[in-house]
């Protein structure tokens, strides 16, 4: 069943009808962290965004671990479909760049070396959290949530 077209601003209101996968639990936690990030003031004197960023990026990656390790062990059908999905992500890296170039890369950078791709930038207009290419860090986080939701919904549609 196709989801209603609510636009790109539905991340806080749309709930998929079918949510049997355990990976939905960290997904909703990541969505909550995203909400907090969006309501956190940022500037040089207010650095708490970094704590939420670490938690959020780690949680975005946890979704994949729960999917592979927990949901993948639920049944042979689950394992086969999840393995197929991972093979697709690996084989079509450009199409799934949000996973490889943001979720995986930022998580590895933070958790393995405590280096942040996302940085606080301040100018006369205020402060923002951006990557070196100028992309909004919170925008990438939002895109990662949409990507995960689409992956989980697709998978739910293939499972009994």
C-alpha positions, 0 to 999 in steps of 0.5 A: 500500500502506497503511503499518502504524499505528505511531502518532505515535512512529514517526518514528525507526523507520518507513521507507517501502518506496518511496523513489525521490525525491531529496527523501528525502535532505534528509527523512532529514537533517531527521529526524536533526537532529530526533533531535539536537534532542530530545537536546540540553539547553536552558537559558540557558547552553546555546544550541546548540539554535539552530544545530540549529534553523536547520539543521533549519528550513532542511532542512525547506524544502530538501525542497520545493526538491529536490522541485520543482527536482530531482525535478520535472525527472526526467520529465514525470510527475514534473513533473505530479504535483509541480506538482499537489501544490504547487497543492494545498498552495497552494489548501488552505492551512488543511489544509497549515498546517504548511507555510505557517505553520511550515516556510515562515514560520519558514524565511523569518524565520530566513534573511531576518532572523535572527528566531526564532519559536521561543524559549527559555522558562525557569521553575521547571520547567526550560526549553523551546523554544516559540512565542509561542502556547505551542506546542512548537517541537520538536512543530511540527518533528515534525509537519512531518516527519510532514507531509513523509513523508505528502506524499512517500509519497503522491507515490511512490504516484502515480509509476511 
